Amino acid sequence: TVKGLEAVRRCRRVYLEAYTSVLTVGKEALEEFYGKELILADRETVEQEADSILKEADVCDVAFLVVGDPFGATTHSDLVLRAVKLGIPYKVIHNASIMNAVGCCGLQLYNFGETVSIVFWTDTWKPESFFDKMEKNRQNGMHTLCLLDIKVKEQSLENLMKGRKIYEPPRYMSVNQAAEQLLAIIQNRRLQGEEPGITEDTICVGLARVGAADQKIASGTLQQMSTVELGGPLHSLIVAGTMHPLELEMLKLFSVDSSSFENNELQRTT
């Protein structure tokens, strides 16, 4: 925002938070625009070295830039609480976030339930708790926004145990990967003798790079989401609940295959 731009230009130090989301334009483009050097703040900096960010902030202005809205990630409340404790005044300048920008697909924000995060599974860790929340939303007729996992500056178990500061390449979960994990959970639940409230035919929406010039939206069944091509990160997935006819008309604009809207799930419109 213009308000944000003016604030940044007044600051002596400017941090760019670089682990809860991805900046689509790149750090260098921002530096040129602001006429300021940006200090990249990774998870380690923000969560373990927050005092360095707040250093001298009582005598000069310091900016902490977040992709999206400052409070889209709960970790940023900690910075505010630390500032207050040190008697440092703070000001929040809000911005658009995936939490409200998902409205671009046509599903109405009023009709969303609890947001969930879908994490990368490992060979030994395959949590399913987010699926229960999604089912609960759906039972209540609500849509579920699924935020997909980001792995930035992560260490392998071996490097972590040996104290080596060697990091794995960044990984960003795609809509395909999220859909595959959900399909696996559905199969698991059936093997346990239950019929889940979300199935292969449930209508979903895949979104990529929302707000960027090359944003992509695709709607269709959960099965279709496992193969849809949406390109580079960041991706988000929505599992639809009960749809208003207007929401349905909007989703059809982005359909992978119009027949998926004709032969299933449409009885769930109000």
Solvent accessible surface area in square Angstrom, and as a share of the most:
residue,aa,sasa,rsa
1,T,98,0.57
2,V,107,0.62
3,K,114,0.49
4,G,15,0.15
5,L,34,0.17
6,E,94,0.42
7,A,20,0.15
8,V,5,0.03
9,R,122,0.45
10,R,155,0.57
11,C,10,0.06
12,R,166,0.61
13,R,49,0.18
14,V,2,0.01
15,Y,14,0.05
16,L,8,0.04
17,E,3,0.01
18,A,33,0.26
19,Y,11,0.04
20,T,44,0.26
21,S,25,0.16
22,V,42,0.24
23,L,48,0.24
24,T,92,0.53
25,V,96,0.55
26,G,27,0.26
27,K,55,0.23
28,E,122,0.54
29,A,50,0.39
30,L,25,0.12
31,E,38,0.17
32,E,150,0.67
33,F,118,0.49
34,Y,32,0.12
35,G,64,0.62
36,K,54,0.23
37,E,137,0.61
38,L,3,0.02
39,I,66,0.33
40,L,96,0.48
41,A,0,0.00
42,D,24,0.13
43,R,120,0.44
44,E,55,0.25
45,T,24,0.14
46,V,3,0.02
47,E,72,0.32
48,Q,142,0.63
49,E,82,0.37
50,A,1,0.01
51,D,90,0.47
52,S,53,0.34
53,I,3,0.02
54,L,18,0.09
55,K,129,0.55
56,E,86,0.39
57,A,18,0.14
58,D,98,0.51
59,V,114,0.66
60,C,13,0.08
61,D,79,0.41
62,V,37,0.21
63,A,13,0.10
64,F,47,0.20
65,L,30,0.15
66,V,27,0.15
67,V,43,0.25
68,G,24,0.23
69,D,25,0.13
70,P,28,0.17
71,F,81,0.34
72,G,48,0.46
73,A,20,0.16
74,T,124,0.72
75,T,32,0.19
76,H,7,0.03
77,S,46,0.30
78,D,57,0.29
79,L,19,0.09
80,V,29,0.16
81,L,120,0.60
82,R,77,0.28
83,A,4,0.03
84,V,87,0.50
85,K,180,0.76
86,L,108,0.54
87,G,60,0.58
88,I,14,0.07
89,P,117,0.74
90,Y,117,0.44
91,K,148,0.63
92,V,45,0.26
93,I,43,0.22
94,H,112,0.50
95,N,83,0.42
96,A,61,0.47
97,S,13,0.09
98,I,52,0.26
99,M,92,0.41
100,N,75,0.39
101,A,31,0.24
102,V,1,0.01
103,G,30,0.28
104,C,47,0.28
105,C,0,0.00
106,G,11,0.11
107,L,2,0.01
108,Q,66,0.29
109,L,84,0.42
110,Y,207,0.79
111,N,42,0.22
112,F,34,0.14
113,G,25,0.24
114,E,94,0.42
115,T,42,0.25
116,V,7,0.04
117,S,67,0.43
118,I,0,0.00
119,V,40,0.23
120,F,14,0.06
121,W,47,0.16
122,T,68,0.40
123,D,142,0.73
124,T,135,0.79
125,W,134,0.47
126,K,116,0.49
127,P,30,0.19
128,E,41,0.18
129,S,75,0.48
130,F,13,0.06
131,F,0,0.00
132,D,71,0.37
133,K,90,0.38
134,M,0,0.00
135,E,21,0.09
136,K,134,0.57
137,N,11,0.06
138,R,16,0.06
139,Q,144,0.64
140,N,102,0.52
141,G,16,0.15
142,M,58,0.26
143,H,0,0.00
144,T,1,0.01
145,L,5,0.03
146,C,0,0.00
147,L,54,0.27
148,L,16,0.08
149,D,24,0.13
150,I,31,0.16
151,K,53,0.23
152,V,44,0.25
153,K,85,0.36
154,E,64,0.29
155,Q,49,0.22
156,S,35,0.23
157,L,131,0.65
158,E,99,0.45
159,N,15,0.08
160,L,103,0.51
161,M,152,0.68
162,K,126,0.53
163,G,59,0.57
164,R,91,0.33
165,K,139,0.59
166,I,94,0.48
167,Y,70,0.27
168,E,76,0.34
169,P,103,0.65
170,P,79,0.50
171,R,122,0.45
172,Y,69,0.26
173,M,4,0.02
174,S,26,0.17
175,V,1,0.00
176,N,37,0.19
177,Q,75,0.34
178,A,0,0.00
179,A,0,0.00
180,E,91,0.41
181,Q,19,0.08
182,L,0,0.00
183,L,23,0.11
184,A,38,0.29
185,I,0,0.00
186,I,0,0.00
187,Q,90,0.40
188,N,54,0.28
189,R,24,0.09
190,R,80,0.29
191,L,154,0.77
192,Q,130,0.58
193,G,71,0.68
194,E,78,0.35
195,E,118,0.53
196,P,6,0.03
197,G,40,0.38
198,I,0,0.00
199,T,35,0.20
200,E,37,0.16
201,D,71,0.37
202,T,1,0.00
203,I,2,0.01
204,C,0,0.00
205,V,0,0.00
206,G,0,0.00
207,L,0,0.00
208,A,0,0.00
209,R,33,0.12
210,V,36,0.21
211,G,72,0.69
212,A,25,0.19
213,A,121,0.93
214,D,82,0.43
215,Q,63,0.28
216,K,97,0.41
217,I,27,0.14
218,A,8,0.07
219,S,0,0.00
220,G,0,0.00
221,T,9,0.05
222,L,0,0.00
223,Q,91,0.40
224,Q,40,0.18
225,M,0,0.00
226,S,13,0.08
227,T,104,0.60
228,V,20,0.11
229,E,135,0.61
230,L,7,0.04
231,G,55,0.53
232,G,36,0.35
233,P,56,0.35
234,L,47,0.23
235,H,14,0.06
236,S,10,0.06
237,L,0,0.00
238,I,0,0.00
239,V,2,0.01
240,A,1,0.00
241,G,1,0.01
242,T,36,0.21
243,M,2,0.01
244,H,84,0.37
245,P,68,0.43
246,L,108,0.54
247,E,0,0.00
248,L,18,0.09
249,E,101,0.45
250,M,68,0.30
251,L,0,0.00
252,K,84,0.36
253,L,126,0.63
254,F,55,0.23
255,S,33,0.21
256,V,73,0.42
257,D,62,0.32
258,S,69,0.44
259,S,45,0.29
260,S,7,0.04
261,F,1,0.00
262,E,124,0.56
263,N,113,0.58
264,N,30,0.15
265,E,22,0.10
266,L,45,0.22
267,Q,152,0.68
268,R,71,0.26
269,T,42,0.25
270,T,113,0.66
